[in-house]
Amino acid sequence: MRCAASPTSGQQHPAKGDAAVDQVRARLRGGPEDGRELDVPADPSGQPVPRITVPVRAEPNRPFTGPPPLLVYERAHAHADVWDFTYVGAESQS
């Protein structure tokens, strides 16, 4: 399997189009995590999951009293080495 280096972490990630792709790089667009990049699960064809949730990051001086809300992002567009996921809202974990 060929690998492509991640522009943000330096880790190796499967290159798009490989038969054994199990994760792809995603860029979050919109919402509080705009611009953040992370790895998301992908099917054997290289398509990432259609929807991901990301826990809200607590501010250092303001911890959560319960489980943090989840930010919801949906798959949008593919680029050469990263998929865009668009912010669609938040949901409670309780």
C-alpha positions as CSV (number, residue, x, y, z in Angstrom):
1,M,0.0,0.0,0.0
2,R,1.3,3.5,-0.8
3,C,1.2,6.1,1.9
4,A,1.0,9.9,1.7
5,A,2.3,12.1,4.5
6,S,-0.2,14.1,6.4
7,P,0.5,17.9,6.1
8,T,-0.4,18.6,9.7
9,S,0.9,15.6,11.8
10,G,3.7,14.1,9.7
11,Q,2.1,10.7,10.2
12,Q,1.6,8.3,7.3
13,H,-1.9,7.9,5.8
14,P,-3.0,5.6,3.0
15,A,-3.0,7.3,-0.3
16,K,-6.4,7.9,-2.0
17,G,-7.2,5.1,-4.5
18,D,-5.4,2.3,-2.6
19,A,-7.4,-0.9,-2.2
20,A,-6.8,-1.2,1.6
21,V,-7.8,2.3,2.6
22,D,-9.3,2.2,6.1
23,Q,-8.9,5.9,7.0
24,V,-8.7,9.2,5.1
25,R,-7.8,12.7,6.1
26,A,-10.7,15.1,6.8
27,R,-10.8,18.9,7.1
28,L,-13.6,20.3,9.2
29,R,-15.4,23.3,7.7
30,G,-17.5,25.7,9.8
31,G,-18.4,25.6,13.4
32,P,-16.1,25.8,16.4
33,E,-13.5,23.4,14.9
34,D,-13.2,25.1,11.5
35,G,-9.9,24.2,9.8
36,R,-9.1,21.3,12.1
37,E,-7.8,18.1,10.3
38,L,-8.2,14.6,11.6
39,D,-8.4,11.0,10.3
40,V,-11.8,9.4,9.8
41,P,-12.8,5.8,8.9
42,A,-13.3,4.9,5.3
43,D,-14.8,2.0,3.4
44,P,-12.6,-0.2,1.0
45,S,-13.3,2.2,-1.9
46,G,-11.8,5.1,0.0
47,Q,-15.1,6.9,0.7
48,P,-15.2,8.3,4.3
49,V,-18.1,7.8,6.6
50,P,-20.9,10.2,5.7
51,R,-21.2,11.8,9.2
52,I,-18.8,12.3,12.1
53,T,-19.2,13.7,15.6
54,V,-16.5,15.5,17.5
55,P,-16.7,16.3,21.2
56,V,-16.6,20.0,22.0
57,R,-13.2,20.9,23.5
58,A,-13.5,22.4,27.0
59,E,-11.8,25.7,27.8
60,P,-9.0,25.3,30.3
61,N,-10.8,27.4,33.0
62,R,-14.3,26.1,32.2
63,P,-14.6,22.3,32.4
64,F,-17.9,20.7,31.6
65,T,-20.2,19.5,34.4
66,G,-21.5,16.6,32.3
67,P,-20.6,15.0,28.9
68,P,-19.6,17.7,26.4
69,P,-21.9,18.3,23.4
70,L,-21.0,16.7,20.1
71,L,-20.3,18.8,17.0
72,V,-21.8,17.1,13.9
73,Y,-20.0,17.3,10.5
74,E,-21.2,15.7,7.2
75,R,-19.0,14.7,4.3
76,A,-19.0,17.3,1.6
77,H,-16.2,17.4,-1.1
78,A,-13.0,15.5,-1.9
79,H,-9.7,17.2,-2.7
80,A,-6.4,15.6,-3.8
81,D,-5.5,14.4,-0.3
82,V,-8.3,15.5,2.1
83,W,-12.1,15.4,2.3
84,D,-14.1,18.4,3.5
85,F,-16.7,17.8,6.2
86,T,-19.2,20.6,6.7
87,Y,-20.6,21.6,10.2
88,V,-24.3,21.0,10.5
89,G,-24.9,21.5,14.2
90,A,-24.5,20.0,17.7
91,E,-26.2,17.3,19.7
92,S,-26.3,16.4,23.3
93,Q,-24.8,13.2,24.7
94,S,-27.3,12.9,27.4
